[in-house]
Every structure is written in structure tokens, then in C-alpha cells.
Amino acid sequence: MKQLRLIRGEEKSIEWWSSLDALVLKAMTIVLTEHLKPVLSPQCFHLPENGGLKEAIAYSK
């Protein structure tokens, strides 16, 4: 993996990954999500199939 490029502006900073690094990170995310799905809490609402924002709001009520 290449070094992350950080571009700083006056109001915000941007992290710039190389396209190959981004592809590798996406592939790792897909593989690890499927591998870890049985042990992850159903309350991880940011994950696909866990209900998203609507479920998180319903859970918090």
C-alpha cells in the first residue's frame, strides 16, 4: 500500500488514497464483513441488512 496523501485546505482536509489501495480496502471490507457477520451485533446498524438509520432510531426509542 502506498502512503496516504493528505491535502489540507483552509476549511477541510482531504485524504487521498491511490486507486489500487482503495480497491484493496474495498475487497478487504467485503471479505471481512462476510467472515465476521456471524459474530457482529445486529445493533451495528451501519452494516448492510441491519436496518440502517430507521432501525437505529427505532431501537433508541
N, C-alpha and C positions, 0 to 999 in steps of 0.2 A: 504494500500500500504506500502511496505517495504521501508526502507531507501535506497537511491541510493548509489551504491558503486562506488567510483572514484579511478581508478588505474592510477597512474602517472608514466610515463616513462621519459626518458631523452628528447625525442623529441616530444612526444604527450601524451595526457591523454585519457583514455577510461572510458566512463560512462557505468556502468553495472547494468541493470535492472533485477529484478527477472523474470522468465518466466511467472508467473501469472500476474505480473504487466504489462509486455509487451502485454499480451493477452487482459487485461482490457483496456489498452491505445488504442490498435488497434480497439477493439469493439466500444469504445467511438468515435474514429475518424470516423468510418463508419457511426454510427448513427448521429453524429453531422453534417457530410458532407451532408448527405441526407436531414436532417432537415433544414440546413442553405442554401442549394443550391439556393432556390428562391431569397434570399436576397444578395448573394455573387456576386461580379462583374464578368462579363465574362472576365475581364482582369486579373483574378487570374490564370495565365497560368500554375501554378504548380499543379492545380487540374485536375483530370481526365476529359476528354471531353472538355477542354478549349484550346486545341491546342498545349500545351507544348512549347518547345523551338522554334520550327519553327514559330508558331503563334506569340510568343513574339518578335522574330526578325522581322517578317513582320510588326508587329504593331509599332515597334520602328523606322521603316524607314520613 
